[in-house]
Amino acid sequence: MAKLRSLRFHLLFLALLWALFTPLITPSQEKTGQVVKVEKPAYNLTVNAVTLAVTVQDKRGHYVNDLQEKDFIIYENGERKTITYFEHNQAAPLSLTVLLDVSGSLALENKFEEARQALRIMAEKVLAPVDELALLVFADGQVEVAASHSTDRMAFLAALDKEKAYGKTALNDAVAVSPQFAVRAKNEKRALLLITDGLENDSQASAQQALDIARRVDVPIYVIGYKIPKAEEILARHRKSAGQTPAGIVQTLDLFASATGGQAFFLNNMEELLASIYEIKREQSHQYIIGYTSYRNDDRYRRILVTTVRGHYRLRTRQGY
């Protein structure tokens, strides 16, 4: 397995890299949502080709698939933006990056083995043959690439079978660094699937710092909080801070999902775990991919709002960057 990032020593470097170094824009980058910087002699403007994965549902939770480009309105910091790219193809392949917690607390209550079994079913039966799949694992302060993006399920399954639960949990650091790997996948539809029990005891970054880095790229994070510990004796043995509670864990994981346009699931058995995986794949097939160009001369946070001109729908996408 190749190391993706030694998080203890390179997290600060990553933040600076994202903030200070961005490539010049190319036609292919218009569809990836990468942040690009163009230096002009007089104005020093930053041009952002922003891409959004948008999920639209009606009041009953049914996916809405008949909208067109003209039906959407995008605002950035209250300013309406012109849509420059629009795609809605339910058969489009997905690039899914699995971010799997393999820390020691996952060995409790058979969590790790059940997660492994669910991911095996996902690889063999849920994803389409054209879908890409990659596996990242994290424990003891680093994220490792166990299997790179590929349609080869055997490579993914072989890597999955080799993993064991061990060590501490640097959850925030893993969330900070993983989207930069997920965004390099070849398919336009991309997602990051985080499976964890939510315990945090080894990160250098706070949850907010991790999110600030993660949402610089357009990769929705789907979170499965699996068998979050509720017993005080388990929490006391594995958590970093005495203030970490089951409610606090849920709040943090939900933040990672909602801010990036994904969804969070909090589950306690295999049946629910499999159902959530099926639902994530189903949602991805119904998403709209919408792009616009933003011009800015500062690095302040930009809020994004997407609405429709018809229908009373529930829309979910990333909240800003």
N, C-alpha and C positions, 0 to 999 in steps of 0.2 A: 504494500500500500504506500502510495506517495503522500507525503505531508502536504496539505493544502496551506496551512499557516500555523506557525507556532504563536499562539495567541498571546501568551504572556508578554512576549517581547516585541510583537509586531502590530498590536492593535492600534497604538497611537500612530505608528507609521501609516497604517491603512487609512485612518481618518484624515491625516494630512494629505495623503495621496489623492483621496477623493476630492478634497477641498481645493487642492492647488494644481493638480495635474489632470487635464482632460484633453482628449485628442480632437483634432480638427474634424469638422463634420464631413461625412461622405454620404452619397445617396443611400447606401445600405443602412446607415445609422438612423435615418429618418424613422425606421420602423422598430428600432430597438429601445428607444427611450433613454439612450445614453446622454449624459450631460456633456456638452461640447463648448469650448471657448474659442472665440474668434477675436483676435487682437486687431483693433483699428487704430490708426495713428491718433485720431482726435477723441474717440469716444470710449474705447475699451468695453464693448458690449459682450455679454455672454449670450449665446444662442442655445436654447434648450429645445431639442426635439423630444417632446414628451409623449409617451405612449401609455395608454390606459387600458387595462382589461376591465370591462364593465359588465356586471351581472344585473339583469333586469327581471324582476318578478312582480306578478300581480298581487292583490291583497290576499289571495288564497295560497300564495307561495309557488304558483305555477310559473315556469320560465316563459318569458315573452320573446318570440323569435321573429316577429314580423316588422320590426322597426327598421327604418332607413336612416341614412346619414342626416337627412334634413330634419329628422325627429329629435335629434340630440342638441343640447346647448351646453357648452363648457365655459365655466368661469374660473379664472385664476386671480385670486385676491380681489374678487368682485368685478374684474374686467372680462368681458366676453371675448372668447378666442375663436378664430376661424379653424374649422376642422380641416386638416390637411391629409388625413389618412383614415380609411374606414374599411373594416372587414368583418364579416360575420359568416363563418363557414363551420357548420356543425361537424363536418367530417375532417376538419383540419387536425393534423397530428399534434400531440402534446409532448413537451419535454418536461418530465417530472423529476425533480431532485428530492430525494428522501434524505432528511437530516435526522439521524437516529441517535438518541441518547443511549450510550452504552456504559454509563457510569454505574457504580456499585449499587445504588439504590434501586436500579431496575431489576436486580436479581431477586428482590423481595416480591412476594405474592405472585410469582411466576410471570411478572410483567414482561420481562425481556423475551421469554420464549413465546408468549402469546403475540407479542408485537412481531416477532420473526415469522410466526406462522401466518399472520394476517398479511404481511408484506409478500410472502411467498404466493399466497392466493391472488393478491393484487397483480403480481408480475405475470402469473400464469393465466389468469381468467378475467381480470377486470380491464386491464389496459389493452388497447388495440395493438396488433403486430407492428404498426407503423409508429407507435408512440416510443419516444426515447425514455430511458430510465437511468438514473445515476444514484449512487449511494455514498453519502457522507456520514461519518460517525464521529462522535465527540465524547471525550472524557479526559480528565487530567490536564486541562488547559490547552488542548489542541484539537483541531478538526483535521481529519484525514480523509482522503479520497479512497474509498474502498472499491468503487467501481465507477468509471467515467460514463458519460452519456452515451448510450448505445441502445439499439433495438435487440441486441443479443441478451436474451433473458438468462442464459446459462452463466454468463459472466457476473451478472447481478446476484443470482442465487448462490453461486459459489462463494462470492465475497460475503454475502449475508450469513452463510453457514459457518464461516470462520470466526465470526465475531463472538466476543464474550463480554459480560458485564464486569467492569472493574473501575476502581479509582473514584475521583471526585467529579463534580459536575460544574463545568464552566458554561452554563446555559447562555448567559448574556453575550459572552464572547463569541459563542458559536453562531448566534443569531446575527451578530454584527458582521461576521466574515463570510458567511455562506452564500448570501445573494449574489456576490460578485462571481462566484462559480456558476450559480444557476443561470445567470443572464447570458453566459457564453454558449448555452445550448443552441442548436441550429434552428429549432422550430419557433415559430412566432408566438405560439401559445406556450407559456412557461409557468411553472408553479413550484413552490418549495413546500414540502410536507414535513413538518416538525412533529416527531413523536417523542414525548417525554413525560415524566411524572412531575415535572415542574420544580423539583428541588434545585436550589442554587447554593453552591458553597465554594466556588473556586474562580469566579470571574474577576477580571480587573476592571471591566466596564459595568456601569449601572444599566438597568433596563432601558432607561431613556437614552443614554448614550448609544447603546446597541441599536435602538430603533432609529436614531438620527442617522446612523451610518447605513443601516439596512434599506431604508426607504429612498436612498439616493438612486436606486435602480428599480425598474418596474418589474418586480417579481412578487406576486401576491403570496403571502405566507399562510398556509393552512396549518392549524395547530390541533393536534390531538393530545389533550391532557389526559393521560391514562393512569387510572388508579392513583390520583393525587393523595398523598398520605394525610390522614386525619388524626391519627393517634399521636399524642404529644411525645411519647417516648421515641417514636420513629423520627418525628420532626427534630427533636432535640439531638438525636444521634447524627443526623445527616445535614441539617441546615447550617448556613454560615452565620446567620443573624437570628437572635432570639425573636425578632419581630416578624420573621417569615411564618405566615399562617396559611391554612388552606384557602381562605378568602383572598389573601394577598397573592398567592400563586395564580389563582384563577384570573384575577384582575390583570396581572402582568401578561399572562399568555393571551388573554383576550385583546390586550393592547397591541401585541405583535401582529395579530390577525387583522383586527379592524382597521388599523392605520395603514396597512399595506393593501387592503382590498380583498383579503382572504376571509376565512371563517374559522371559528374556534369550536371544538367539540370536547366535552368533558365526560369521559366514559369510564365504566367500571367492569365491563365484561367483553368477551370475544365477539359476541353477537353484535353489540353496539359498535365495536371497533371495525368490523367488516362493513357494517351498514354505512358508517361514516366515509370509508374509503370509496365505496360505490357512489356515494353522493358527491364527493369531491370530483370524481371523474365525470359524473353526469353534469355538474355545474360547469366544468371547464368546456365541455362540448357546446354549451349554450352561450358562452361569453361573446361579447362584442369587443373588437380591438379598435380603438379610436386614438388618433394622434393629432397633435397640434404643435405649433412652434411658438416659443416664448422668448422674448428679448428682455434682458435685465442687466442692470449695472451695479448690482449689489448681491450679497450672499444671504439675504434674509429668507426665512422660511416662506414658502408660497402655498397658500391653501387652494385646494381644487374642489370645485362643485360641479357635478354633472346632473342635468335634469332633462326631462323630455317635454315636448310641446303638446303631446296628447297622452291621455291615460293617466291614472293615478297609480303609478308604479313605485316599487321599492328598488332603488339603485344602490349597488355596492361597488366601490372602486377605491383606489388609494386616496387618502385625505389630503396629501400634499407632498412636497419635497423640499 
